[in-house]
Every structure is written in C-alpha cells, then in structure tokens.
C-alpha cells in the first residue's frame, strides 16, 4: 500500500498537491506535514496532519515510521527572496531538510521521493534563452545554491544507494488558492489579487522582465506524470519543465483586457537582480521525450482561469 508524507504541505504547491494525492490514494494514506498547524481546514479535515520540523531528523524519522511511509514529497523550503534576507535559515531548511529526508528514506525503506528543484539553479553564465537540460549551473542566490547542491545530493543517493529520487526544475508557479511564499516570481500572483480587488498594483520587476512560469494545474500534472513514469525511461533525476514565458508588461496587458482600468506601475527592488540572473525561456524537450510532458495552459488561458477563480473566492469573502 502507498503511504505518502508531504512536507511543506501548507505551502503554495503542497496545499494543493496534498488534496490531489488524497483523491488519488485516499485521505488516510496521505499525511500532510507543516512546521506549524495549517490554517487551511481542508488539509486537516481530509486526512492526517502533523506538525514537523524537517531539520529535526529524529522527529522526521518518528513520523515516517509511525505512519509507515513509502513515498515522500519533500516540498518544505525557504524560497529565493526570503532566502536572500535570511541565507542561514535557507541553508538549514533547504539543505539539512533534504539531507534528513534522504537519510531517513534510506534507513526506513521509503521507496520513492519527489523533490522540487528550480530555475534558480541557473545563473548569469547559463544561456538565458531556451535553457537546455544539461548546462552550466551558476546561481547567485542562496536558494539557487541549495538547489544545485540538492540536485547533486539526490543524484548521489540514487547512484550510491539506489534511492528513487525524482524532481522538476520548476519555473514560477501561479496559483489562485494559496498566496505566494517569498519567491522572486511572486509578482505574477500578486498582480491578480490586486486586479480582482480593484486595486492598482506596484510591480517589483521591470516591465520588460521575462521569466518562465507555470499555472498550478500544470505544476500538479507534471509532478504526478513524473512520479508515475517508468523508471527505465528516465535519463535524469531532475528535469527541466515549463509552461509559458512572458514579460511582466505582457501579463499586465492580458489582465487589462479583462479588467478595464486596472493600473500597474513598476518599481524594481532587489528581486530584479535575481530575476535578471534567471532564464527567459526553458528547453524541456527531455521531459517531453522521456515521460510525455506537455502543458495545458498558455498565457491567455491561464489569465482567464486565474481571474475566474479569484473572483469566485472574492464572492465567497475569501479575499
């Protein structure tokens, strides 16, 4: 029987992935874990929830053994912008947390691990257009450094111990359900909240800033598709994956087509330097060839879906 532990379950991806996996495997078989109690009642009402600090290996091991975990989706992390404000915390959570998960998995017989990497592994020395699967990794942020080290660590545990670790280099993730959590691409989510509330938005990157993005349904689809893939078809442990690329101004104009009068001004801050070190477009042909990846959402379709979803939340009094 599959028994899943999701760390970082209260975060942007974890809060939605938990519900999808509970639908697939049964609520009682998917344990959601966060460093504090979830404010989302759906995470607590649909299955077990535990408070867990991934930097505490003993606590992690007790949780895995108590719930007889066979798979771990390790999503707990400190993201790029927050990591630059507190690099020590980013290193401890991102690196010690991953190392603890890998060691506990090895020692307890966990069969499979999902761990998200990021486009933050790339940097100024990396080709910014059509960034290839195999390329120079030269991050300029603590978050990116932990992701590069994490990729190497996952490769090591697969090669040395045969641990089935799989991951995706996610671009910016756009979701209508959970607020952004301290990343450099947060503007691509915050802008929708402002539009639906009828407020102007001040964007923290230049209007010509182009970054790869992905709508949450595609993020979840890619995660499940990779985890269900035949191991024999996987040439890599960590895959490039993307949905679309657009500039901040292109996003604003697409929203303005549907929200007349919506105003955006641009005041770049320290996050602009991070964005400038990241790719504009991603080559995810390896994922398409190896396990059939294909996104469902482009920019217009994503914008329409986000505005509809957030308007419904506003009408329910959730915004």
C-alpha positions in Angstrom: 0.0 0.0 0.0 1.2 3.5 -0.8 1.6 5.8 2.2 2.7 9.3 1.4 4.2 12.1 3.6 4.2 15.6 2.2 6.5 18.1 3.9 5.8 21.8 3.4 2.1 20.8 2.9 0.9 24.3 3.9 2.9 26.0 1.1 1.8 27.0 -2.3 2.3 23.7 -4.1 1.9 21.5 -1.0 -1.6 22.7 -0.1 -3.0 21.7 -3.5 -0.8 18.7 -4.1 -2.0 17.2 -0.8 -5.6 17.3 -1.9 -4.9 15.8 -5.3 -2.9 12.9 -3.8 -5.6 12.3 -1.2 -8.2 12.0 -4.0 -5.9 9.5 -5.8 -4.7 7.4 -2.8 -7.3 8.0 -0.1 -7.2 10.7 2.6 -5.9 8.4 5.3 -2.9 7.4 3.2 -1.5 10.9 2.7 0.0 12.6 5.7 0.3 16.4 5.4 3.1 18.0 7.4 4.0 21.6 8.2 6.2 23.4 10.6 3.1 24.9 12.1 -0.6 24.0 12.2 -2.3 24.6 8.8 -4.7 27.5 8.5 -6.3 25.6 5.7 -9.2 23.5 7.2 -9.2 21.3 4.1 -5.8 19.9 4.8 -6.9 19.0 8.4 -10.4 17.8 7.5 -9.5 15.5 4.6 -6.7 13.5 6.2 -3.9 13.3 8.9 -1.9 16.5 9.6 1.3 16.6 11.7 3.5 19.4 12.8 7.0 18.7 11.6 10.4 20.4 11.5 12.4 18.9 8.7 15.7 20.0 10.3 14.9 17.6 13.2 15.9 14.2 11.8 14.6 12.3 14.9 11.2 13.8 14.6 11.1 13.1 10.9 12.1 9.5 11.4 9.4 9.0 14.1 6.8 10.4 11.7 7.9 8.2 8.8 8.0 5.0 11.0 4.7 5.8 12.8 2.8 6.3 9.6 4.6 3.6 7.6 5.5 6.0 4.9 6.5 4.6 1.5 6.8 7.8 -0.5 7.9 11.3 0.4 7.0 14.6 -1.4 9.6 16.9 0.2 8.4 20.4 -0.5 9.5 22.3 2.6 11.8 25.1 1.6 12.8 28.7 2.0 12.3 30.5 -1.4 14.6 32.9 -3.2 13.6 36.3 -2.0 13.2 35.2 1.6 16.4 33.2 1.4 18.4 36.4 0.5 17.0 38.1 3.6 18.0 35.1 5.8 20.6 32.9 4.0 21.4 31.0 7.1 17.8 29.9 7.5 17.6 29.0 3.8 20.7 26.8 4.1 19.5 25.0 7.2 16.0 24.3 5.9 16.8 23.6 2.3 20.0 21.5 2.8 19.6 20.0 6.2 16.0 19.2 5.5 16.7 17.4 2.2 19.7 15.5 3.7 17.5 14.4 6.6 14.7 13.2 4.2 17.2 11.3 2.1 18.9 9.7 5.1 15.6 8.7 6.8 14.3 7.4 3.5 17.4 5.2 3.1 17.2 3.9 6.6 13.5 3.2 6.7 13.0 1.8 3.2 11.0 4.6 1.7 10.6 3.6 -2.0 10.4 7.0 -3.8 11.0 10.7 -3.2 9.8 13.8 -5.1 11.9 16.9 -4.5 11.4 20.2 -6.5 14.3 22.0 -7.8 14.0 25.4 -9.5 15.1 27.6 -12.4 17.1 29.3 -9.6 19.9 26.7 -10.3 20.7 28.7 -13.4 22.6 31.9 -13.4 24.5 34.6 -15.4 26.7 32.0 -17.1 23.7 30.0 -18.2 22.1 30.5 -21.6 19.0 32.6 -20.9 17.0 31.6 -23.9 15.9 28.0 -24.5 18.0 27.0 -21.4 19.0 23.4 -22.0 18.6 20.4 -19.7 22.4 20.0 -19.5 24.0 23.3 -18.9 26.2 25.5 -16.6 24.6 25.9 -13.2 25.9 29.2 -11.7 23.3 30.5 -9.2 23.7 33.9 -7.5 21.3 33.3 -4.6 21.4 31.1 -1.5 18.2 29.5 -2.7 19.8 28.6 -6.0 22.9 27.3 -4.4 20.9 25.0 -2.1 19.0 23.7 -5.2 22.2 22.9 -7.1 23.7 21.2 -4.1 20.3 19.4 -3.6 20.3 18.1 -7.2 23.8 16.7 -6.7 22.8 15.1 -3.4 19.8 13.5 -5.0 21.9 12.1 -7.8 24.4 10.8 -5.2 21.7 9.0 -3.2 20.3 7.4 -6.4 23.8 6.3 -7.6 25.1 5.2 -4.2 22.0 3.7 -2.6 19.5 3.2 -5.5 17.1 5.6 -3.9 14.4 6.6 -6.5 14.5 10.4 -6.2 12.8 12.4 -8.9 12.4 16.2 -9.3 11.5 19.1 -11.5 13.2 22.4 -12.1 10.0 24.5 -11.6 9.6 27.9 -13.0 7.4 30.5 -11.3 4.2 28.8 -10.1 0.9 30.8 -10.4 -2.0 29.7 -8.2 -5.4 31.0 -7.3 -5.6 29.1 -4.0 -2.5 29.9 -1.9 -0.7 33.3 -1.6 2.9 33.4 -2.8 5.5 32.5 -0.3 8.6 34.7 -0.7 9.8 34.0 -4.2 11.1 36.2 -7.0 8.2 35.4 -9.2 5.5 36.4 -6.6 4.5 39.4 -8.7 2.9 37.1 -11.2 0.4 36.0 -8.5 0.1 39.2 -6.5 -1.0 41.2 -9.6 -4.1 39.0 -10.0 -5.2 39.7 -6.4 -4.9 43.4 -6.9 -6.8 43.3 -10.2 -9.7 41.3 -8.6 -9.8 43.6 -5.6 -10.0 46.6 -7.9 -6.6 48.0 -6.6 -3.6 49.3 -8.5 -0.5 47.1 -8.4 3.1 48.1 -7.9 5.3 45.5 -9.6 8.8 44.9 -8.2 10.4 44.0 -11.5 10.8 46.0 -14.8 8.0 45.7 -17.4 10.4 44.0 -19.8 11.3 41.2 -17.4 10.6 37.9 -19.0 10.6 34.7 -16.9 9.3 31.1 -17.3 6.0 30.4 -15.5 3.6 27.6 -14.9 -0.1 27.5 -13.9 -0.7 25.3 -10.8 -2.8 22.7 -12.6 0.2 22.1 -14.9 2.5 22.0 -11.9 0.4 19.3 -10.3 0.1 17.4 -13.6 3.9 17.4 -14.2 4.5 16.2 -10.7 2.1 13.3 -11.0 3.2 12.4 -14.5 6.9 12.3 -13.5 6.2 10.1 -10.4 4.1 7.7 -12.5 6.8 7.4 -15.2 8.5 4.1 -15.9 12.0 4.3 -14.2 13.5 2.7 -17.3 12.6 5.8 -19.3 14.2 8.4 -17.0 17.5 9.7 -18.2 17.7 12.3 -15.5 16.8 12.5 -11.8 15.8 16.2 -12.2 14.1 17.6 -15.3 13.6 21.0 -16.8 9.9 21.8 -17.1 8.0 24.9 -18.1 4.6 26.1 -19.2 4.9 29.6 -20.7 7.2 32.6 -20.7 6.0 36.3 -20.7 7.1 39.7 -19.6 5.6 41.5 -16.6 4.1 44.0 -19.0 2.6 41.3 -21.2 0.9 39.8 -18.2 -0.5 43.2 -17.1 -1.9 43.8 -20.6 -3.5 40.4 -20.7 -5.2 41.1 -17.4 -6.2 44.6 -18.5 -8.1 43.1 -21.5 -10.4 41.5 -19.0 -10.2 44.1 -16.2 -10.6 47.5 -17.8 -9.0 50.4 -15.9 -6.6 48.1 -14.0 -3.4 50.1 -13.3 0.2 48.8 -12.9 3.3 50.8 -12.1 6.8 49.4 -11.9 9.3 50.0 -9.1 12.1 47.3 -9.3 13.7 46.3 -6.0 16.4 43.8 -5.0 14.4 41.0 -6.6 15.1 42.5 -10.1 18.7 41.4 -9.8 17.6 37.8 -9.0 15.2 37.8 -12.0 17.9 39.1 -14.3 20.1 36.1 -13.5 17.4 33.6 -14.4 16.4 32.2 -17.9 13.7 33.8 -20.1 12.7 30.5 -21.7 13.3 26.9 -20.9 14.0 23.8 -23.1 12.0 21.0 -21.5 12.3 18.6 -24.5 13.9 15.9 -22.3 10.7 15.8 -20.2 8.5 15.7 -23.2 10.5 12.9 -24.8 11.1 10.8 -21.6 7.7 10.9 -19.9 5.3 12.7 -22.2 5.2 16.2 -20.6 3.0 18.8 -22.2 1.4 21.8 -20.6 -2.3 22.6 -20.9 -2.1 26.4 -20.2 -0.7 29.3 -22.2 -0.8 32.9 -21.1 -4.4 33.9 -22.2 -5.9 30.6 -20.9 -4.1 31.0 -17.6 -5.1 34.6 -17.1 -8.8 33.8 -17.8 -8.7 30.8 -15.3 -7.0 32.9 -12.6 -9.4 35.8 -12.8 -12.5 33.5 -12.7 -11.1 31.5 -9.8 -10.2 34.6 -7.7 -13.5 36.3 -8.5 -15.3 33.3 -7.1 -13.1 33.5 -3.9 -13.9 37.2 -3.6 -17.6 36.5 -3.8 -17.2 33.9 -1.0 -15.5 36.5 1.1 -12.1 34.8 1.0 -10.1 37.8 -0.4 
